Amino acid sequence: PRDCVAVEDSLPGMTAALASGAHTVVVPGSHNGGTGDNVSRVSSLSDITEDFYARILSGTPVDLLADSIHG
């Protein structure tokens, strides 16, 4: 699971992905997701690029949703 990425837009999906140990990307849907060691957030699927995958698979969570809200 540490080499896997799950993209979720619901709280149950995010919870299941985190429980599996996968790096979890939250796209706004019914919630804005949480934050944590394996949680990254994006404002849309178009934010997910090869560089984004490389960063999260190296263990660095990325929070583009916070950047778009505050920046």
PDB file of N, CA, C and O in Angstrom:
ATOM      1  N   PRO A   1       0.790  -1.223   0.000  1.00  0.00           N
ATOM      2  CA  PRO A   1       0.000   0.000   0.000  1.00  0.00           C
ATOM      3  C   PRO A   1       0.832   1.288   0.000  1.00  0.00           C
ATOM      4  O   PRO A   1       0.350   2.328  -0.451  1.00  0.00           O
ATOM      5  N   ARG A   2       2.070   1.234   0.498  1.00  0.00           N
ATOM      6  CA  ARG A   2       2.868   2.463   0.535  1.00  0.00           C
ATOM      7  C   ARG A   2       3.236   2.943  -0.859  1.00  0.00           C
ATOM      8  O   ARG A   2       3.626   4.098  -1.027  1.00  0.00           O
ATOM      9  N   ASP A   3       3.118   2.072  -1.869  1.00  0.00           N
ATOM     10  CA  ASP A   3       3.386   2.458  -3.251  1.00  0.00           C
ATOM     11  C   ASP A   3       2.103   2.775  -4.004  1.00  0.00           C
ATOM     12  O   ASP A   3       2.127   2.960  -5.221  1.00  0.00           O
ATOM     13  N   CYS A   4       0.985   2.839  -3.292  1.00  0.00           N
ATOM     14  CA  CYS A   4      -0.321   3.085  -3.912  1.00  0.00           C
ATOM     15  C   CYS A   4      -0.813   4.489  -3.586  1.00  0.00           C
ATOM     16  O   CYS A   4      -0.492   5.063  -2.545  1.00  0.00           O
ATOM     17  N   VAL A   5      -1.604   5.019  -4.515  1.00  0.00           N
ATOM     18  CA  VAL A   5      -2.254   6.313  -4.312  1.00  0.00           C
ATOM     19  C   VAL A   5      -3.749   6.108  -4.509  1.00  0.00           C
ATOM     20  O   VAL A   5      -4.179   5.571  -5.530  1.00  0.00           O
ATOM     21  N   ALA A   6      -4.537   6.535  -3.533  1.00  0.00           N
ATOM     22  CA  ALA A   6      -5.990   6.484  -3.642  1.00  0.00           C
ATOM     23  C   ALA A   6      -6.503   7.911  -3.789  1.00  0.00           C
ATOM     24  O   ALA A   6      -6.101   8.798  -3.036  1.00  0.00           O
ATOM     25  N   VAL A   7      -7.390   8.136  -4.753  1.00  0.00           N
ATOM     26  CA  VAL A   7      -8.002   9.449  -4.962  1.00  0.00           C
ATOM     27  C   VAL A   7      -9.460   9.322  -4.543  1.00  0.00           C
ATOM     28  O   VAL A   7     -10.203   8.513  -5.098  1.00  0.00           O
ATOM     29  N   GLU A   8      -9.866  10.121  -3.563  1.00  0.00           N
ATOM     30  CA  GLU A   8     -11.204   9.993  -2.985  1.00  0.00           C
ATOM     31  C   GLU A   8     -11.905  11.342  -2.902  1.00  0.00           C
ATOM     32  O   GLU A   8     -11.264  12.389  -2.802  1.00  0.00           O
ATOM     33  N   ASP A   9     -13.250  11.296  -2.945  1.00  0.00           N
ATOM     34  CA  ASP A   9     -14.030  12.527  -2.797  1.00  0.00           C
ATOM     35  C   ASP A   9     -15.087  12.404  -1.712  1.00  0.00           C
ATOM     36  O   ASP A   9     -15.985  13.241  -1.618  1.00  0.00           O
ATOM     37  N   SER A  10     -14.985  11.364  -0.894  1.00  0.00           N
ATOM     38  CA  SER A  10     -15.953  11.190   0.189  1.00  0.00           C
ATOM     39  C   SER A  10     -15.223  10.804   1.469  1.00  0.00           C
ATOM     40  O   SER A  10     -14.114  10.271   1.432  1.00  0.00           O
ATOM     41  N   LEU A  11     -15.856  11.078   2.588  1.00  0.00           N
ATOM     42  CA  LEU A  11     -15.265  10.739   3.875  1.00  0.00           C
ATOM     43  C   LEU A  11     -15.091   9.227   4.043  1.00  0.00           C
ATOM     44  O   LEU A  11     -14.032   8.797   4.500  1.00  0.00           O
ATOM     45  N   PRO A  12     -16.092   8.398   3.690  1.00  0.00           N
ATOM     46  CA  PRO A  12     -15.880   6.955   3.809  1.00  0.00           C
ATOM     47  C   PRO A  12     -14.735   6.453   2.917  1.00  0.00           C
ATOM     48  O   PRO A  12     -13.967   5.581   3.322  1.00  0.00           O
ATOM     49  N   GLY A  13     -14.626   7.001   1.713  1.00  0.00           N
ATOM     50  CA  GLY A  13     -13.532   6.608   0.822  1.00  0.00           C
ATOM     51  C   GLY A  13     -12.186   7.007   1.377  1.00  0.00           C
ATOM     52  O   GLY A  13     -11.235   6.226   1.327  1.00  0.00           O
ATOM     53  N   MET A  14     -12.094   8.225   1.911  1.00  0.00           N
ATOM     54  CA  MET A  14     -10.847   8.693   2.501  1.00  0.00           C
ATOM     55  C   MET A  14     -10.471   7.823   3.699  1.00  0.00           C
ATOM     56  O   MET A  14      -9.308   7.455   3.863  1.00  0.00           O
ATOM     57  N   THR A  15     -11.450   7.497   4.526  1.00  0.00           N
ATOM     58  CA  THR A  15     -11.198   6.673   5.705  1.00  0.00           C
ATOM     59  C   THR A  15     -10.686   5.294   5.304  1.00  0.00           C
ATOM     60  O   THR A  15      -9.742   4.785   5.907  1.00  0.00           O
ATOM     61  N   ALA A  16     -11.295   4.690   4.299  1.00  0.00           N
ATOM     62  CA  ALA A  16     -10.864   3.370   3.834  1.00  0.00           C
ATOM     63  C   ALA A  16      -9.466   3.428   3.227  1.00  0.00           C
ATOM     64  O   ALA A  16      -8.646   2.542   3.467  1.00  0.00           O
ATOM     65  N   ALA A  17      -9.195   4.461   2.445  1.00  0.00           N
ATOM     66  CA  ALA A  17      -7.876   4.596   1.822  1.00  0.00           C
ATOM     67  C   ALA A  17      -6.793   4.749   2.880  1.00  0.00           C
ATOM     68  O   ALA A  17      -5.739   4.121   2.785  1.00  0.00           O
ATOM     69  N   LEU A  18      -7.044   5.575   3.883  1.00  0.00           N
ATOM     70  CA  LEU A  18      -6.069   5.754   4.957  1.00  0.00           C
ATOM     71  C   LEU A  18      -5.860   4.462   5.735  1.00  0.00           C
ATOM     72  O   LEU A  18      -4.733   4.130   6.101  1.00  0.00           O
ATOM     73  N   ALA A  19      -6.944   3.733   5.988  1.00  0.00           N
ATOM     74  CA  ALA A  19      -6.833   2.470   6.716  1.00  0.00           C
ATOM     75  C   ALA A  19      -6.002   1.449   5.952  1.00  0.00           C
ATOM     76  O   ALA A  19      -5.362   0.587   6.554  1.00  0.00           O
ATOM     77  N   SER A  20      -6.013   1.547   4.624  1.00  0.00           N
ATOM     78  CA  SER A  20      -5.237   0.603   3.812  1.00  0.00           C
ATOM     79  C   SER A  20      -3.750   0.931   3.818  1.00  0.00           C
ATOM     80  O   SER A  20      -2.924   0.101   3.439  1.00  0.00           O
ATOM     81  N   GLY A  21      -3.409   2.149   4.251  1.00  0.00           N
ATOM     82  CA  GLY A  21      -2.015   2.570   4.250  1.00  0.00           C
ATOM     83  C   GLY A  21      -1.594   3.280   2.983  1.00  0.00           C
ATOM     84  O   GLY A  21      -0.428   3.646   2.839  1.00  0.00           O
ATOM     85  N   ALA A  22      -2.527   3.483   2.055  1.00  0.00           N
ATOM     86  CA  ALA A  22      -2.206   4.155   0.790  1.00  0.00           C
ATOM     87  C   ALA A  22      -2.035   5.655   1.011  1.00  0.00           C
ATOM     88  O   ALA A  22      -2.621   6.228   1.929  1.00  0.00           O
ATOM     89  N   HIS A  23      -1.227   6.282   0.160  1.00  0.00           N
ATOM     90  CA  HIS A  23      -1.178   7.738   0.122  1.00  0.00           C
ATOM     91  C   HIS A  23      -2.548   8.172  -0.389  1.00  0.00           C
ATOM     92  O   HIS A  23      -3.029   7.643  -1.392  1.00  0.00           O
ATOM     93  N   THR A  24      -3.172   9.114   0.278  1.00  0.00           N
ATOM     94  CA  THR A  24      -4.550   9.466  -0.034  1.00  0.00           C
ATOM     95  C   THR A  24      -4.652  10.900  -0.528  1.00  0.00           C
ATOM     96  O   THR A  24      -4.166  11.830   0.115  1.00  0.00           O
ATOM     97  N   VAL A  25      -5.293  11.064  -1.681  1.00  0.00           N
ATOM     98  CA  VAL A  25      -5.526  12.377  -2.271  1.00  0.00           C
ATOM     99  C   VAL A  25      -7.015  12.661  -2.160  1.00  0.00           C
ATOM    100  O   VAL A  25      -7.842  11.863  -2.602  1.00  0.00           O
ATOM    101  N   VAL A  26      -7.354  13.796  -1.569  1.00  0.00           N
ATOM    102  CA  VAL A  26      -8.750  14.175  -1.397  1.00  0.00           C
ATOM    103  C   VAL A  26      -9.089  15.277  -2.392  1.00  0.00           C
ATOM    104  O   VAL A  26      -8.418  16.308  -2.454  1.00  0.00           O
ATOM    105  N   VAL A  27     -10.150  15.039  -3.174  1.00  0.00           N
ATOM    106  CA  VAL A  27     -10.683  16.017  -4.117  1.00  0.00           C
ATOM    107  C   VAL A  27     -11.987  16.518  -3.509  1.00  0.00           C
ATOM    108  O   VAL A  27     -12.771  15.711  -3.009  1.00  0.00           O
ATOM    109  N   PRO A  28     -12.248  17.832  -3.536  1.00  0.00           N
ATOM    110  CA  PRO A  28     -13.484  18.328  -2.938  1.00  0.00           C
ATOM    111  C   PRO A  28     -14.709  17.601  -3.486  1.00  0.00           C
ATOM    112  O   PRO A  28     -14.863  17.415  -4.693  1.00  0.00           O
ATOM    113  N   GLY A  29     -15.546  17.209  -2.584  1.00  0.00           N
ATOM    114  CA  GLY A  29     -16.792  16.534  -2.924  1.00  0.00           C
ATOM    115  C   GLY A  29     -17.766  16.848  -1.815  1.00  0.00           C
ATOM    116  O   GLY A  29     -18.178  17.994  -1.634  1.00  0.00           O
ATOM    117  N   SER A  30     -18.130  15.821  -1.075  1.00  0.00           N
ATOM    118  CA  SER A  30     -19.046  16.021   0.034  1.00  0.00           C
ATOM    119  C   SER A  30     -18.334  16.553   1.277  1.00  0.00           C
ATOM    120  O   SER A  30     -18.981  16.881   2.272  1.00  0.00           O
ATOM    121  N   HIS A  31     -17.006  16.637   1.221  1.00  0.00           N
ATOM    122  CA  HIS A  31     -16.226  17.175   2.336  1.00  0.00           C
ATOM    123  C   HIS A  31     -14.895  17.659   1.787  1.00  0.00           C
ATOM    124  O   HIS A  31     -14.557  17.352   0.644  1.00  0.00           O
ATOM    125  N   ASN A  32     -14.142  18.400   2.565  1.00  0.00           N
ATOM    126  CA  ASN A  32     -12.831  18.883   2.129  1.00  0.00           C
ATOM    127  C   ASN A  32     -11.696  18.022   2.640  1.00  0.00           C
ATOM    128  O   ASN A  32     -10.527  18.349   2.432  1.00  0.00           O
ATOM    129  N   GLY A  33     -12.020  16.930   3.302  1.00  0.00           N
ATOM    130  CA  GLY A  33     -10.988  16.017   3.761  1.00  0.00           C
ATOM    131  C   GLY A  33     -10.269  16.516   4.988  1.00  0.00           C
ATOM    132  O   GLY A  33     -10.546  17.590   5.521  1.00  0.00           O
ATOM    133  N   GLY A  34      -9.350  15.709   5.404  1.00  0.00           N
ATOM    134  CA  GLY A  34      -8.565  16.053   6.573  1.00  0.00           C
ATOM    135  C   GLY A  34      -7.136  16.296   6.169  1.00  0.00           C
ATOM    136  O   GLY A  34      -6.808  16.397   4.986  1.00  0.00           O
ATOM    137  N   THR A  35      -6.309  16.387   7.151  1.00  0.00           N
ATOM    138  CA  THR A  35      -4.885  16.510   6.904  1.00  0.00           C
ATOM    139  C   THR A  35      -4.191  15.435   7.712  1.00  0.00           C
ATOM    140  O   THR A  35      -4.756  14.905   8.669  1.00  0.00           O
ATOM    141  N   GLY A  36      -2.992  15.119   7.339  1.00  0.00           N
ATOM    142  CA  GLY A  36      -2.258  14.099   8.067  1.00  0.00           C
ATOM    143  C   GLY A  36      -1.078  13.605   7.275  1.00  0.00           C
ATOM    144  O   GLY A  36      -0.760  14.128   6.207  1.00  0.00           O
ATOM    145  N   ASP A  37      -0.432  12.589   7.811  1.00  0.00           N
ATOM    146  CA  ASP A  37       0.800  12.082   7.216  1.00  0.00           C
ATOM    147  C   ASP A  37       0.639  11.592   5.788  1.00  0.00           C
ATOM    148  O   ASP A  37       1.532  11.802   4.966  1.00  0.00           O
ATOM    149  N   ASN A  38      -0.463  10.952   5.472  1.00  0.00           N
ATOM    150  CA  ASN A  38      -0.653  10.397   4.130  1.00  0.00           C
ATOM    151  C   ASN A  38      -1.773  11.081   3.370  1.00  0.00           C
ATOM    152  O   ASN A  38      -2.278  10.523   2.396  1.00  0.00           O
ATOM    153  N   VAL A  39      -2.179  12.283   3.789  1.00  0.00           N
ATOM    154  CA  VAL A  39      -3.299  12.965   3.138  1.00  0.00           C
ATOM    155  C   VAL A  39      -2.801  14.169   2.352  1.00  0.00           C
ATOM    156  O   VAL A  39      -2.164  15.070   2.898  1.00  0.00           O
ATOM    157  N   SER A  40      -3.104  14.164   1.061  1.00  0.00           N
ATOM    158  CA  SER A  40      -2.843  15.315   0.200  1.00  0.00           C
ATOM    159  C   SER A  40      -4.190  15.815  -0.288  1.00  0.00           C
ATOM    160  O   SER A  40      -5.132  15.033  -0.414  1.00  0.00           O
ATOM    161  N   ARG A  41      -4.294  17.114  -0.566  1.00  0.00           N
ATOM    162  CA  ARG A  41      -5.562  17.665  -1.039  1.00  0.00           C
ATOM    163  C   ARG A  41      -5.318  18.464  -2.306  1.00  0.00           C
ATOM    164  O   ARG A  41      -4.315  19.165  -2.431  1.00  0.00           O
ATOM    165  N   VAL A  42      -6.256  18.348  -3.252  1.00  0.00           N
ATOM    166  CA  VAL A  42      -6.195  19.092  -4.507  1.00  0.00           C
ATOM    167  C   VAL A  42      -7.531  19.785  -4.720  1.00  0.00           C
ATOM    168  O   VAL A  42      -8.551  19.368  -4.171  1.00  0.00           O
ATOM    169  N   SER A  43      -7.519  20.854  -5.527  1.00  0.00           N
ATOM    170  CA  SER A  43      -8.776  21.543  -5.803  1.00  0.00           C
ATOM    171  C   SER A  43      -9.533  20.890  -6.955  1.00  0.00           C
ATOM    172  O   SER A  43     -10.751  21.039  -7.061  1.00  0.00           O
ATOM    173  N   SER A  44      -8.814  20.160  -7.827  1.00  0.00           N
ATOM    174  CA  SER A  44      -9.461  19.424  -8.918  1.00  0.00           C
ATOM    175  C   SER A  44      -8.523  18.323  -9.399  1.00  0.00           C
ATOM    176  O   SER A  44      -7.336  18.319  -9.074  1.00  0.00           O
ATOM    177  N   LEU A  45      -9.059  17.403 -10.165  1.00  0.00           N
ATOM    178  CA  LEU A  45      -8.237  16.309 -10.692  1.00  0.00           C
ATOM    179  C   LEU A  45      -7.125  16.813 -11.600  1.00  0.00           C
ATOM    180  O   LEU A  45      -6.102  16.145 -11.751  1.00  0.00           O
ATOM    181  N   SER A  46      -7.311  17.981 -12.207  1.00  0.00           N
ATOM    182  CA  SER A  46      -6.273  18.515 -13.096  1.00  0.00           C
ATOM    183  C   SER A  46      -5.007  18.905 -12.336  1.00  0.00           C
ATOM    184  O   SER A  46      -3.962  19.113 -12.953  1.00  0.00           O
ATOM    185  N   ASP A  47      -5.082  19.008 -11.008  1.00  0.00           N
ATOM    186  CA  ASP A  47      -3.898  19.296 -10.194  1.00  0.00           C
ATOM    187  C   ASP A  47      -2.967  18.092 -10.067  1.00  0.00           C
ATOM    188  O   ASP A  47      -1.809  18.241  -9.677  1.00  0.00           O
ATOM    189  N   ILE A  48      -3.462  16.914 -10.391  1.00  0.00           N
ATOM    190  CA  ILE A  48      -2.681  15.692 -10.200  1.00  0.00           C
ATOM    191  C   ILE A  48      -1.806  15.465 -11.432  1.00  0.00           C
ATOM    192  O   ILE A  48      -2.294  15.105 -12.503  1.00  0.00           O
ATOM    193  N   THR A  49      -0.513  15.683 -11.255  1.00  0.00           N
ATOM    194  CA  THR A  49       0.470  15.554 -12.333  1.00  0.00           C
ATOM    195  C   THR A  49       1.521  14.517 -11.940  1.00  0.00           C
ATOM    196  O   THR A  49       1.497  13.997 -10.825  1.00  0.00           O
ATOM    197  N   GLU A  50       2.444  14.219 -12.857  1.00  0.00           N
ATOM    198  CA  GLU A  50       3.538  13.299 -12.528  1.00  0.00           C
ATOM    199  C   GLU A  50       4.350  13.819 -11.357  1.00  0.00           C
ATOM    200  O   GLU A  50       4.729  13.052 -10.472  1.00  0.00           O
ATOM    201  N   ASP A  51       4.622  15.125 -11.345  1.00  0.00           N
ATOM    202  CA  ASP A  51       5.382  15.722 -10.246  1.00  0.00           C
ATOM    203  C   ASP A  51       4.629  15.575  -8.928  1.00  0.00           C
ATOM    204  O   ASP A  51       5.233  15.292  -7.893  1.00  0.00           O
ATOM    205  N   PHE A  52       3.326  15.764  -8.966  1.00  0.00           N
ATOM    206  CA  PHE A  52       2.494  15.603  -7.772  1.00  0.00           C
ATOM    207  C   PHE A  52       2.633  14.182  -7.238  1.00  0.00           C
ATOM    208  O   PHE A  52       2.869  13.986  -6.046  1.00  0.00           O
ATOM    209  N   TYR A  53       2.485  13.176  -8.131  1.00  0.00           N
ATOM    210  CA  TYR A  53       2.635  11.777  -7.713  1.00  0.00           C
ATOM    211  C   TYR A  53       4.016  11.526  -7.121  1.00  0.00           C
ATOM    212  O   TYR A  53       4.135  10.865  -6.089  1.00  0.00           O
ATOM    213  N   ALA A  54       5.051  12.040  -7.757  1.00  0.00           N
ATOM    214  CA  ALA A  54       6.418  11.832  -7.263  1.00  0.00           C
ATOM    215  C   ALA A  54       6.571  12.391  -5.854  1.00  0.00           C
ATOM    216  O   ALA A  54       7.190  11.765  -4.994  1.00  0.00           O
ATOM    217  N   ARG A  55       6.010  13.562  -5.624  1.00  0.00           N
ATOM    218  CA  ARG A  55       6.121  14.181  -4.294  1.00  0.00           C
ATOM    219  C   ARG A  55       5.408  13.362  -3.231  1.00  0.00           C
ATOM    220  O   ARG A  55       5.965  13.126  -2.159  1.00  0.00           O
ATOM    221  N   ILE A  56       4.186  12.925  -3.509  1.00  0.00           N
ATOM    222  CA  ILE A  56       3.467  12.200  -2.461  1.00  0.00           C
ATOM    223  C   ILE A  56       4.031  10.799  -2.259  1.00  0.00           C
ATOM    224  O   ILE A  56       4.038  10.295  -1.136  1.00  0.00           O
ATOM    225  N   LEU A  57       4.504  10.162  -3.329  1.00  0.00           N
ATOM    226  CA  LEU A  57       5.091   8.833  -3.164  1.00  0.00           C
ATOM    227  C   LEU A  57       6.429   8.884  -2.439  1.00  0.00           C
ATOM    228  O   LEU A  57       6.881   7.874  -1.899  1.00  0.00           O
ATOM    229  N   SER A  58       7.067  10.055  -2.425  1.00  0.00           N
ATOM    230  CA  SER A  58       8.311  10.200  -1.661  1.00  0.00           C
ATOM    231  C   SER A  58       8.018  10.447  -0.184  1.00  0.00           C
ATOM    232  O   SER A  58       8.937  10.525   0.632  1.00  0.00           O
ATOM    233  N   GLY A  59       6.729  10.570   0.157  1.00  0.00           N
ATOM    234  CA  GLY A  59       6.347  10.750   1.550  1.00  0.00           C
ATOM    235  C   GLY A  59       6.042  12.178   1.945  1.00  0.00           C
ATOM    236  O   GLY A  59       5.921  12.483   3.131  1.00  0.00           O
ATOM    237  N   THR A  60       5.915  13.064   0.959  1.00  0.00           N
ATOM    238  CA  THR A  60       5.629  14.470   1.232  1.00  0.00           C
ATOM    239  C   THR A  60       4.181  14.790   0.873  1.00  0.00           C
ATOM    240  O   THR A  60       3.863  14.905  -0.310  1.00  0.00           O
ATOM    241  N   PRO A  61       3.286  14.939   1.867  1.00  0.00           N
ATOM    242  CA  PRO A  61       1.914  15.322   1.549  1.00  0.00           C
ATOM    243  C   PRO A  61       1.880  16.699   0.883  1.00  0.00           C
ATOM    244  O   PRO A  61       2.683  17.575   1.206  1.00  0.00           O
ATOM    245  N   VAL A  62       0.948  16.877  -0.041  1.00  0.00           N
ATOM    246  CA  VAL A  62       0.811  18.127  -0.787  1.00  0.00           C
ATOM    247  C   VAL A  62      -0.596  18.655  -0.538  1.00  0.00           C
ATOM    248  O   VAL A  62      -1.570  17.921  -0.708  1.00  0.00           O
ATOM    249  N   ASP A  63      -0.714  19.912  -0.140  1.00  0.00           N
ATOM    250  CA  ASP A  63      -2.034  20.485   0.120  1.00  0.00           C
ATOM    251  C   ASP A  63      -2.293  21.652  -0.824  1.00  0.00           C
ATOM    252  O   ASP A  63      -2.123  22.813  -0.451  1.00  0.00           O
ATOM    253  N   LEU A  64      -2.705  21.335  -2.051  1.00  0.00           N
ATOM    254  CA  LEU A  64      -3.009  22.373  -3.031  1.00  0.00           C
ATOM    255  C   LEU A  64      -4.347  23.037  -2.754  1.00  0.00           C
ATOM    256  O   LEU A  64      -4.585  24.154  -3.214  1.00  0.00           O
ATOM    257  N   LEU A  65      -5.217  22.379  -2.018  1.00  0.00           N
ATOM    258  CA  LEU A  65      -6.502  22.977  -1.668  1.00  0.00           C
ATOM    259  C   LEU A  65      -6.280  24.164  -0.735  1.00  0.00           C
ATOM    260  O   LEU A  65      -6.888  25.216  -0.934  1.00  0.00           O
ATOM    261  N   ALA A  66      -5.436  24.025   0.265  1.00  0.00           N
ATOM    262  CA  ALA A  66      -5.135  25.140   1.171  1.00  0.00           C
ATOM    263  C   ALA A  66      -4.466  26.271   0.408  1.00  0.00           C
ATOM    264  O   ALA A  66      -4.748  27.444   0.653  1.00  0.00           O
ATOM    265  N   ASP A  67      -3.566  25.917  -0.531  1.00  0.00           N
ATOM    266  CA  ASP A  67      -2.896  26.940  -1.330  1.00  0.00           C
ATOM    267  C   ASP A  67      -3.903  27.745  -2.142  1.00  0.00           C
ATOM    268  O   ASP A  67      -3.764  28.963  -2.261  1.00  0.00           O
ATOM    269  N   SER A  68      -4.928  27.075  -2.709  1.00  0.00           N
ATOM    270  CA  SER A  68      -5.904  27.784  -3.537  1.00  0.00           C
ATOM    271  C   SER A  68      -6.857  28.621  -2.689  1.00  0.00           C
ATOM    272  O   SER A  68      -7.379  29.630  -3.163  1.00  0.00           O
ATOM    273  N   ILE A  69      -7.088  28.217  -1.445  1.00  0.00           N
ATOM    274  CA  ILE A  69      -7.975  28.972  -0.558  1.00  0.00           C
ATOM    275  C   ILE A  69      -7.256  30.199   0.001  1.00  0.00           C
ATOM    276  O   ILE A  69      -7.832  31.284   0.082  1.00  0.00           O
ATOM    277  N   HIS A  70      -5.989  30.014   0.384  1.00  0.00           N
ATOM    278  CA  HIS A  70      -5.251  31.082   1.059  1.00  0.00           C
ATOM    279  C   HIS A  70      -4.351  31.880   0.140  1.00  0.00           C
ATOM    280  O   HIS A  70      -3.869  32.944   0.529  1.00  0.00           O
ATOM    281  N   GLY A  71      -4.110  31.399  -1.065  1.00  0.00           N
ATOM    282  CA  GLY A  71      -3.141  32.059  -1.916  1.00  0.00           C
ATOM    283  C   GLY A  71      -3.764  32.698  -3.069  1.00  0.00           C
ATOM    284  O   GLY A  71      -3.072  33.302  -3.888  1.00  0.00           O
TER     285      GLY A  71
END
